[in-house]
Amino acid sequence: MKNNNEASEFDYVVVGAGSAGCVLANRLSADGKHSVLLLEAGPKDSNIWIHVPVGYGKLFKEKAVNWMYQTEPEPGLNGRQVFQPRGKVLGGSSSINGLLYVRGQHEDYDRWRQRGNAGWGYEDVLPYFRKAENQQRGEDKYHGAGGPLPVSDWRHHDPLSEAFVKAAVEAGLPFNPDFNGAKQEGAGFFQTTTRRGRRASSAFSYLRPAKNRGNLHIETDALAQRILFEGRRARSVEYKQRGQLRTARARREILVSSGAYNSPQLLQLSGVGPADLLKSHGIAVVLDSPGVGNDLQDHLQVRIVTRCPQACTLNDVVNNPVRRVLAGMQWAALRKGPLTIAAGTSGAFFKTSPRLASPDIQIHFIPFSTDKMGEKLHPFSGFTASVCQLRPESRGTLRIRSADPAQPPEIRINYLATETDRRAFIDGIRVLRGILAKPALKAYVTEEVYPGARVVSDDQILEFCRQTGSTVYHPTSTCRMGNDPLAVVDQRLKVRGIEGLRVVDASIMPDLMSGNTNAPTIMIAEKASDMILEDAR
């Protein structure tokens, strides 16, 4: 790369090589007509634990590939700070996430459209889910085959995970063979973004096949400092790489794909955001856009830990040297076994009230247990089932702390700020406890470790949620799409009031969808790629 006084020039500059950025880099460079620069603040995805499915536990607090953010003290969680791991590596959070492929409900996207976002209803976005997907089960109305992103069934037989599904059916839920099909409601097994027992991040799925194209340039360890403007047109990106300040100029567009935390941070650092905030940090205001960093949402989870009388959990594998070595050999030789466990093996979606039109709770079941995610597994045989509220009402903010791009932003999520959110967790935990008490799980349950038999009343359950609730790692909506004055981007993901600048990632979601965010983020980037190329004609 050239020095700062000799700016390199490309048709498109993509900031962030995560779930969305890798898709953009592939699709925009595919026809050879456009030059693309992809900037990633982190390193290449060479860490072995990125590629082992269960490796997300090892990467949870690995600074080399993780931004390691923290929220401010959360009032709804008794003033606790909540750890926010985000990927800082090629593939972004898709290189360190729990691998679950859950798109959300049809109604989520229809709600986006009904809020004035034309072209974003379920029937509009389904073709892009299908285009991205290489579904192990083959192509049908809801799924694609032959796309870049492998979507696979789990490669490890686990009677404990199967028993959970049977127990949920005994509790009255329907068996659902496909959470991404006609309906989401029911109990079943999660599919994962894996290929033959290896993680399939967006870097693996989209970037690797494209990396040798002559018109695609990939720069790692390149932290974006700010976007530079000519009037209100975005022209170039200033970034720091190995101590050197560099500039990349965009002939056509700059595409910000840095995620729900780093995308609004970069806009604010560049002078696009709430004017008072920018002025307080000495940043010249390019556009007073008060919605930048607003409307932050995230999924909260509350975990029930159960002691198991049988030595059939991952705890037993990890804590036994012989079984641990055998599991490693099984994965190395066959890409099967306990090391293919994702952050949920089986699960369920249900309504806490018959008045609801669609499920408001997701259960993640995993055959291991720990005090906190990313820490050592318990010394006893145990498993975990967590309650996640799918559509929280609570919203928070993302604000820069200073004009220094290396300074972590101030994150306030406001978990459990509304009565609807609090009630959903109380009712959801009661339903989950009912499932765990069913006959199908009787042979696998000794006792409930957390919260324990003494936690019974609504107030006690809510207090347990406040004491232990944590993120499911799904921040969204900080550069929200819409038509109202606080919307940051329009339906084509162009930053309102600015030329030559789009945001393409989970931050543009009008609200949090009912599932895991990786799949819809990839869909957003697939759709955005088509819009960008259409506008280039």
C-alpha positions as CSV (number, residue, x, y, z in Angstrom):
1,M,0.0,0.0,0.0
2,K,1.1,3.6,-0.6
3,N,1.6,6.1,2.1
4,N,-0.9,8.6,3.3
5,N,0.1,11.3,0.7
6,E,-0.4,8.9,-2.2
7,A,-3.9,7.5,-1.6
8,S,-4.7,4.2,-3.3
9,E,-7.9,4.2,-5.3
10,F,-10.6,1.6,-5.8
11,D,-14.1,1.5,-7.0
12,Y,-15.4,0.2,-3.6
13,V,-13.8,0.3,-0.2
14,V,-15.4,-2.1,2.3
15,V,-14.7,-1.4,6.0
16,G,-14.9,-4.6,8.0
17,A,-14.4,-8.2,6.9
18,G,-17.1,-9.8,8.9
19,S,-20.3,-11.7,8.1
20,A,-21.4,-8.9,5.7
21,G,-18.0,-7.5,4.5
22,C,-16.8,-10.9,3.1
23,V,-20.0,-11.3,1.1
24,L,-19.6,-7.8,-0.4
25,A,-16.0,-8.4,-1.2
26,N,-16.9,-11.6,-3.1
27,R,-20.0,-10.4,-4.9
28,L,-18.7,-6.9,-5.9
29,S,-15.4,-8.4,-7.3
30,A,-17.0,-11.4,-9.0
31,D,-17.4,-10.0,-12.6
32,G,-13.9,-8.4,-12.7
33,K,-15.3,-5.0,-13.6
34,H,-14.8,-3.3,-10.2
35,S,-11.8,-3.0,-8.0
36,V,-12.5,-3.7,-4.3
37,L,-10.5,-3.0,-1.1
38,L,-11.5,-4.9,2.0
39,L,-10.2,-3.5,5.3
40,E,-10.1,-5.6,8.4
41,A,-8.9,-4.4,11.8
42,G,-7.9,-7.9,13.0
43,P,-5.6,-10.6,11.6
44,K,-6.0,-13.4,9.2
45,D,-8.2,-16.3,10.4
46,S,-5.3,-18.7,11.0
47,N,-6.0,-19.6,14.6
48,I,-6.8,-23.3,14.6
49,W,-9.7,-22.9,17.1
50,I,-11.6,-20.7,14.6
51,H,-12.0,-23.8,12.5
52,V,-13.0,-26.3,15.2
53,P,-16.7,-25.8,15.9
54,V,-16.4,-26.0,19.7
55,G,-13.5,-23.6,19.5
56,Y,-15.9,-20.6,20.1
57,G,-15.3,-21.4,23.8
58,K,-11.6,-20.9,23.4
59,L,-12.0,-17.7,21.5
60,F,-14.5,-16.1,23.9
61,K,-11.8,-14.1,25.5
62,E,-9.0,-14.3,23.0
63,K,-7.8,-10.7,22.5
64,A,-6.0,-11.4,19.3
65,V,-9.3,-12.1,17.4
66,N,-11.9,-10.4,19.7
67,W,-12.8,-6.8,20.5
68,M,-13.6,-7.8,24.1
69,Y,-16.1,-5.1,24.6
70,Q,-18.1,-4.4,27.9
71,T,-21.3,-2.6,28.4
72,E,-21.7,0.2,30.9
73,P,-23.3,-1.0,34.2
74,E,-26.7,-2.2,33.3
75,P,-29.5,-0.9,35.6
76,G,-31.8,-3.9,34.8
77,L,-29.1,-6.3,35.7
78,N,-28.3,-5.0,39.1
79,G,-25.6,-2.7,37.8
80,R,-23.5,-5.5,36.3
81,Q,-21.4,-4.9,33.2
82,V,-22.0,-7.5,30.4
83,F,-19.1,-8.8,28.4
84,Q,-19.6,-8.3,24.6
85,P,-17.3,-10.5,22.5
86,R,-17.2,-9.4,18.8
87,G,-15.0,-10.8,16.1
88,K,-11.8,-8.9,15.2
89,V,-10.5,-11.2,12.5
90,L,-11.2,-12.2,8.9
91,G,-14.8,-13.5,9.1
92,G,-15.6,-11.1,12.0
93,S,-18.0,-12.6,14.5
94,S,-18.8,-15.5,12.1
95,S,-15.3,-16.7,13.0
96,I,-15.9,-16.8,16.7
97,N,-19.7,-17.3,17.0
98,G,-21.8,-20.3,18.1
99,L,-22.4,-21.4,14.5
100,L,-26.2,-21.6,14.7
101,Y,-28.1,-21.0,11.5
102,V,-31.4,-19.5,12.5
103,R,-32.9,-16.9,10.1
104,G,-35.8,-15.7,12.3
105,Q,-39.5,-15.7,11.6
106,H,-41.3,-14.8,8.4
107,E,-43.2,-12.1,10.4
108,D,-39.9,-10.4,11.3
109,Y,-39.2,-9.3,7.8
110,D,-42.9,-8.6,7.0
111,R,-42.8,-6.2,10.0
112,W,-39.7,-4.5,8.5
113,R,-41.7,-3.9,5.3
114,Q,-44.8,-2.8,7.2
115,R,-42.7,-0.1,8.9
116,G,-42.0,1.4,5.5
117,N,-39.0,-0.5,4.3
118,A,-40.1,-1.6,0.8
119,G,-38.4,-4.6,-0.5
120,W,-37.6,-6.1,2.9
121,G,-40.6,-8.4,3.4
122,Y,-40.2,-12.1,3.8
123,E,-40.9,-12.9,0.2
124,D,-38.4,-10.2,-0.8
125,V,-35.5,-11.6,1.3
126,L,-36.2,-15.3,0.9
127,P,-34.4,-15.4,-2.5
128,Y,-31.3,-14.0,-0.9
129,F,-31.3,-16.6,1.9
130,R,-31.6,-19.3,-0.7
131,K,-28.9,-17.7,-2.9
132,A,-26.4,-17.7,0.0
133,E,-27.2,-21.2,1.1
134,N,-25.7,-24.6,0.3
135,Q,-28.2,-26.7,2.3
136,Q,-27.0,-30.2,3.2
137,R,-30.6,-31.5,2.9
138,G,-31.0,-30.2,-0.7
139,E,-33.0,-27.4,-2.3
140,D,-36.7,-26.8,-1.6
141,K,-39.1,-23.8,-1.3
142,Y,-37.2,-22.4,1.7
143,H,-33.6,-23.5,1.0
144,G,-31.0,-23.2,-1.6
145,A,-28.2,-25.6,-2.7
146,G,-25.0,-24.6,-4.4
147,G,-24.5,-21.2,-2.6
148,P,-21.3,-20.3,-0.8
149,L,-22.6,-20.8,2.7
150,P,-22.7,-24.5,3.9
151,V,-25.6,-25.2,6.2
152,S,-25.4,-28.6,7.8
153,D,-26.9,-31.1,10.3
154,W,-24.9,-31.9,13.4
155,R,-22.3,-34.6,13.0
156,H,-22.5,-36.1,16.6
157,H,-25.1,-38.4,18.0
158,D,-26.1,-37.1,21.5
159,P,-28.8,-38.9,23.4
160,L,-29.1,-36.0,25.9
161,S,-29.9,-33.4,23.1
162,E,-32.4,-35.9,21.7
163,A,-34.0,-36.4,25.1
164,F,-34.6,-32.6,25.4
165,V,-36.5,-32.6,22.1
166,K,-38.6,-35.5,23.3
167,A,-39.3,-33.8,26.6
168,A,-40.4,-30.6,24.8
169,V,-42.8,-32.6,22.7
170,E,-44.1,-34.2,25.9
171,A,-44.7,-30.7,27.2
172,G,-47.0,-30.0,24.2
173,L,-44.7,-28.4,21.6
174,P,-44.8,-29.8,18.1
175,F,-41.7,-31.4,16.7
176,N,-40.2,-29.1,14.1
177,P,-37.7,-30.6,11.6
178,D,-36.7,-27.2,10.2
179,F,-36.6,-23.9,12.2
180,N,-36.0,-22.1,8.9
181,G,-38.9,-23.6,7.0
182,A,-42.6,-22.9,7.0
183,K,-42.8,-22.1,10.7
184,Q,-40.4,-21.6,13.5
185,E,-42.5,-22.8,16.5
186,G,-41.7,-26.2,18.0
187,A,-38.8,-28.3,19.2
188,G,-36.0,-29.8,17.1
189,F,-32.3,-29.7,16.2
190,F,-30.3,-26.6,15.1
191,Q,-28.5,-26.6,11.8
192,T,-25.0,-24.9,11.8
193,T,-22.8,-23.0,9.4
194,T,-20.3,-25.9,9.1
195,R,-18.9,-28.0,6.3
196,R,-17.9,-31.6,7.1
197,G,-17.3,-30.8,10.7
198,R,-15.4,-27.5,10.2
199,R,-16.6,-24.0,10.8
200,A,-17.8,-22.2,7.7
201,S,-17.3,-18.5,8.5
202,S,-18.0,-15.9,5.9
203,A,-14.2,-15.7,5.4
204,F,-14.2,-19.4,4.6
205,S,-17.4,-19.4,2.5
206,Y,-17.1,-16.1,0.6
207,L,-13.6,-14.7,0.9
208,R,-11.4,-17.8,0.4
209,P,-12.9,-18.5,-3.1
210,A,-12.3,-14.9,-4.1
211,K,-9.1,-13.9,-2.4
212,N,-6.8,-14.5,-5.5
213,R,-8.9,-12.3,-7.8
214,G,-6.7,-9.5,-9.2
215,N,-9.3,-6.9,-8.6
216,L,-9.8,-7.8,-4.9
217,H,-7.4,-6.4,-2.3
218,I,-7.5,-7.5,1.3
219,E,-5.7,-5.6,4.1
220,T,-5.6,-7.0,7.6
221,D,-4.5,-5.3,10.8
222,A,-6.0,-2.2,9.3
223,L,-8.1,-0.1,11.7
224,A,-10.3,2.5,10.1
225,Q,-9.8,5.9,11.7
226,R,-12.4,7.9,9.8
227,I,-14.2,8.5,6.6
228,L,-13.1,11.6,4.7
229,F,-15.7,13.8,2.9
230,E,-15.8,16.3,0.1
231,G,-18.9,18.3,1.2
232,R,-21.4,15.6,1.9
233,R,-19.9,13.0,-0.3
234,A,-17.8,10.2,1.2
235,R,-14.6,10.0,-0.7
236,S,-12.0,8.0,1.2
237,V,-11.2,6.0,4.3
238,E,-8.2,6.8,6.5
239,Y,-6.9,3.8,8.3
240,K,-3.9,2.8,10.5
241,Q,-1.9,-0.3,9.6
242,R,1.2,-1.4,11.5
243,G,1.7,2.1,12.9
244,Q,1.3,3.8,9.5
245,L,-1.6,6.1,8.5
246,R,-2.9,5.3,5.1
247,T,-5.8,6.5,2.9
248,A,-7.9,4.6,0.4
249,R,-10.1,6.5,-2.0
250,A,-13.4,5.2,-3.4
251,R,-14.3,6.1,-6.9
252,R,-17.9,4.8,-6.4
253,E,-18.8,4.0,-2.8
254,I,-17.6,3.4,0.7
255,L,-19.4,0.4,2.4
256,V,-19.3,0.3,6.2
257,S,-19.7,-3.3,7.4
258,S,-18.1,-3.1,10.8
259,G,-21.0,-4.4,12.8
260,A,-23.6,-3.0,15.3
261,Y,-20.8,-1.5,17.5
262,N,-18.1,-0.5,15.1
263,S,-20.2,0.9,12.3
264,P,-21.9,3.6,14.3
265,Q,-18.6,4.3,16.0
266,L,-16.9,4.9,12.7
267,L,-19.7,7.2,11.5
268,Q,-19.5,9.2,14.7
269,L,-15.7,9.5,14.5
270,S,-16.2,10.7,10.9
271,G,-18.6,13.5,11.8
272,V,-21.9,11.7,11.0
273,G,-23.9,11.4,14.2
274,P,-25.5,13.4,17.0
275,A,-24.0,16.9,16.7
276,D,-23.7,17.6,20.4
277,L,-21.8,14.3,20.9
278,L,-19.4,15.0,18.1
279,K,-18.8,18.6,19.2
280,S,-18.1,17.4,22.7
281,H,-15.2,15.4,21.3
282,G,-13.9,18.1,19.0
283,I,-15.1,16.3,15.8
284,A,-16.3,18.5,13.0
285,V,-19.9,17.8,12.1
286,V,-20.4,16.7,8.5
287,L,-24.1,15.7,9.2
288,D,-26.2,16.0,12.3
289,S,-27.7,12.5,12.3
290,P,-29.1,12.0,15.8
291,G,-30.1,8.3,15.1
292,V,-26.5,7.1,14.6
293,G,-25.9,4.8,17.6
294,N,-29.5,4.8,18.8
295,D,-32.0,1.9,19.0
296,L,-29.4,-0.6,20.1
297,Q,-31.0,-4.0,20.8
298,D,-29.6,-7.3,21.9
299,H,-30.9,-10.7,22.9
300,L,-30.5,-11.5,26.6
301,Q,-30.3,-15.1,27.8
302,V,-30.8,-16.7,31.2
303,R,-29.4,-20.1,31.8
304,I,-30.7,-23.1,33.8
305,V,-27.9,-25.5,34.7
306,T,-28.8,-29.1,35.6
307,R,-26.7,-31.8,37.2
308,C,-26.7,-35.1,35.2
309,P,-26.3,-38.5,36.8
310,Q,-24.7,-40.0,33.7
311,A,-21.2,-39.2,32.4
312,C,-22.6,-38.3,29.0
313,T,-21.9,-34.5,28.8
314,L,-19.1,-32.5,27.3
315,N,-18.0,-31.8,30.9
316,D,-17.1,-35.4,31.2
317,V,-15.1,-35.4,28.0
318,V,-13.1,-32.2,28.8
319,N,-12.4,-33.2,32.4
320,N,-11.1,-36.7,31.5
321,P,-7.7,-36.6,29.8
322,V,-8.2,-39.9,27.9
323,R,-11.7,-38.9,26.6
324,R,-10.4,-35.4,25.7
325,V,-7.5,-36.8,23.6
326,L,-9.9,-39.3,21.9
327,A,-12.3,-36.5,21.1
328,G,-9.5,-34.5,19.5
329,M,-8.4,-37.5,17.5
330,Q,-11.9,-38.2,16.4
331,W,-12.3,-34.6,15.1
332,A,-8.9,-34.6,13.4
333,A,-9.5,-37.9,11.6
334,L,-13.2,-37.8,10.9
335,R,-14.4,-34.2,11.7
336,K,-17.0,-35.8,14.0
337,G,-17.6,-36.1,17.7
338,P,-17.9,-33.8,20.7
339,L,-15.7,-31.1,19.2
340,T,-18.4,-30.4,16.6
341,I,-20.8,-29.1,19.3
342,A,-22.2,-25.7,18.5
343,A,-23.6,-23.2,21.0
344,G,-26.9,-25.1,20.8
345,T,-27.5,-28.7,19.7
346,S,-31.3,-28.9,20.1
347,G,-33.8,-26.3,21.1
348,A,-37.3,-24.9,21.0
349,F,-39.3,-21.9,20.1
350,F,-42.6,-21.2,21.9
351,K,-45.1,-18.5,22.9
352,T,-45.4,-17.5,26.5
353,S,-49.0,-16.4,25.9
354,P,-51.7,-17.6,23.5
355,R,-52.3,-14.0,22.6
356,L,-49.0,-13.8,20.7
357,A,-49.0,-14.3,17.0
358,S,-45.6,-16.1,17.0
359,P,-43.0,-17.5,19.4
360,D,-41.3,-15.0,21.8
361,I,-38.9,-17.4,23.4
362,Q,-36.0,-19.4,22.1
363,I,-34.4,-22.2,24.1
364,H,-30.8,-23.2,23.4
365,F,-29.9,-26.6,24.8
366,I,-26.2,-27.6,25.1
367,P,-24.8,-30.8,26.7
368,F,-22.3,-29.0,28.9
369,S,-22.4,-26.5,31.8
370,T,-20.2,-23.7,33.2
371,D,-20.6,-20.7,35.6
372,K,-20.0,-18.3,32.7
373,M,-19.6,-18.8,29.0
374,G,-15.9,-19.0,28.0
375,E,-14.8,-20.3,31.5
376,K,-14.0,-23.8,32.6
377,L,-16.7,-26.4,32.4
378,H,-18.1,-27.7,35.7
379,P,-16.2,-30.6,37.3
380,F,-19.6,-32.5,37.5
381,S,-21.7,-33.9,34.7
382,G,-24.1,-31.1,33.7
383,F,-26.0,-29.5,30.9
384,T,-27.5,-26.1,30.1
385,A,-30.8,-24.8,28.7
386,S,-31.1,-21.1,28.3
387,V,-34.1,-18.8,27.8
388,C,-33.8,-16.1,25.2
389,Q,-36.5,-13.5,24.6
390,L,-36.7,-13.1,20.9
391,R,-38.2,-9.6,20.5
392,P,-37.2,-7.3,23.4
393,E,-38.7,-3.9,23.6
394,S,-35.7,-2.5,25.5
395,R,-33.4,-0.3,23.4
396,G,-30.0,1.3,24.2
397,T,-27.3,3.4,22.7
398,L,-23.7,3.3,21.3
399,R,-21.6,6.4,21.8
400,I,-17.9,7.2,21.2
401,R,-16.0,8.1,24.3
402,S,-13.4,10.2,22.5
403,A,-12.1,11.1,19.0
404,D,-9.6,8.2,19.4
405,P,-10.6,5.3,17.1
406,A,-8.8,2.8,19.3
407,Q,-10.9,3.7,22.4
408,P,-13.8,1.2,22.9
409,P,-17.2,2.8,22.5
410,E,-19.7,3.3,25.4
411,I,-22.3,0.6,25.1
412,R,-25.7,0.8,27.0
413,I,-28.2,-1.9,26.1
414,N,-30.8,-1.4,28.8
415,Y,-31.7,-5.0,29.3
416,L,-35.0,-5.8,31.1
417,A,-36.1,-2.1,30.9
418,T,-39.7,-2.9,30.1
419,E,-42.4,-5.0,31.8
420,T,-42.9,-7.0,28.6
421,D,-39.3,-8.1,28.7
422,R,-39.3,-9.0,32.4
423,R,-42.6,-10.9,32.1
424,A,-41.3,-12.9,29.1
425,F,-38.3,-14.2,31.1
426,I,-40.4,-15.2,34.1
427,D,-42.9,-17.1,32.0
428,G,-40.2,-18.5,29.7
429,I,-38.3,-20.0,32.7
430,R,-41.4,-21.6,34.0
431,V,-42.1,-23.2,30.6
432,L,-38.5,-24.4,30.4
433,R,-38.6,-25.9,33.9
434,G,-41.7,-27.8,32.8
435,I,-39.9,-29.3,29.9
436,L,-36.9,-30.3,32.0
437,A,-39.3,-32.1,34.4
438,K,-40.8,-34.4,31.7
439,P,-40.3,-38.2,31.6
440,A,-37.9,-38.1,28.6
441,L,-35.3,-36.3,30.7
442,K,-35.9,-38.2,34.0
443,A,-32.8,-40.4,33.5
444,Y,-30.6,-37.4,32.9
445,V,-31.6,-35.1,35.8
446,T,-30.3,-35.2,39.3
447,E,-31.1,-31.6,40.4
448,E,-31.3,-28.1,39.1
449,V,-28.1,-26.4,40.1
450,Y,-29.0,-22.8,38.9
451,P,-31.3,-21.2,39.9
452,G,-32.1,-24.1,42.2
453,A,-35.3,-25.3,43.9
454,R,-35.6,-22.3,46.2
455,V,-36.2,-19.9,43.4
456,V,-39.9,-20.2,42.8
457,S,-41.8,-16.9,43.0
458,D,-42.0,-14.3,40.1
459,D,-39.8,-11.9,42.1
460,Q,-37.2,-14.6,42.8
461,I,-37.1,-15.6,39.2
462,L,-36.7,-12.0,38.1
463,E,-33.9,-11.4,40.6
464,F,-32.1,-14.5,39.2
465,C,-32.4,-13.0,35.7
466,R,-31.0,-9.7,37.0
467,Q,-28.1,-11.5,38.7
468,T,-27.1,-13.9,36.0
469,G,-28.6,-12.8,32.6
470,S,-26.1,-12.3,29.8
471,T,-26.0,-11.6,26.1
472,V,-26.6,-14.1,23.3
473,Y,-24.3,-11.9,21.2
474,H,-26.8,-10.4,18.8
475,P,-26.5,-6.6,18.8
476,T,-28.4,-4.8,16.1
477,S,-30.2,-1.6,14.9
478,T,-27.6,1.1,15.7
479,C,-27.7,2.4,12.0
480,R,-31.4,1.6,11.6
481,M,-33.1,1.4,8.2
482,G,-36.3,3.5,7.8
483,N,-37.9,6.7,6.6
484,D,-38.4,8.6,9.9
485,P,-36.0,11.4,11.1
486,L,-34.0,9.0,13.3
487,A,-33.4,6.4,10.6
488,V,-29.8,6.3,9.5
489,V,-30.1,4.5,6.2
490,D,-32.8,4.2,3.5
491,Q,-34.2,1.0,1.9
492,R,-31.1,0.8,-0.3
493,L,-28.9,1.1,2.8
494,K,-27.5,4.5,1.7
495,V,-26.8,6.8,4.6
496,R,-29.5,9.4,4.5
497,G,-28.1,12.9,3.8
498,I,-24.7,11.6,2.5
499,E,-23.6,10.5,-1.0
500,G,-21.4,7.5,-1.7
501,L,-21.8,5.9,1.6
502,R,-23.8,2.8,2.7
503,V,-24.0,0.7,5.8
504,V,-24.3,-3.0,5.2
505,D,-24.5,-5.2,8.4
506,A,-26.7,-6.1,11.3
507,S,-26.8,-2.4,12.4
508,I,-29.3,-1.6,9.7
509,M,-32.0,-4.0,11.1
510,P,-35.1,-1.9,12.0
511,D,-35.4,-4.1,15.0
512,L,-34.1,-7.4,16.4
513,M,-35.3,-10.5,14.5
514,S,-36.4,-13.7,16.2
515,G,-33.3,-15.8,15.9
516,N,-29.6,-15.7,15.4
517,T,-28.2,-12.7,13.5
518,N,-25.4,-14.3,11.3
519,A,-27.8,-15.7,8.7
520,P,-29.8,-12.5,8.2
521,T,-26.6,-10.4,8.1
522,I,-25.3,-12.5,5.3
523,M,-28.7,-12.1,3.6
524,I,-28.5,-8.3,4.0
525,A,-25.1,-8.3,2.3
526,E,-26.3,-10.5,-0.5
527,K,-29.2,-8.2,-1.2
528,A,-27.1,-5.1,-0.8
529,S,-24.6,-6.5,-3.4
530,D,-27.3,-6.6,-6.0
531,M,-28.5,-3.1,-5.2
532,I,-24.9,-1.7,-5.4
533,L,-24.2,-3.4,-8.7
534,E,-27.6,-2.2,-10.0
535,D,-26.7,1.4,-9.1
536,A,-23.3,1.0,-10.8
537,R,-24.8,0.4,-14.2
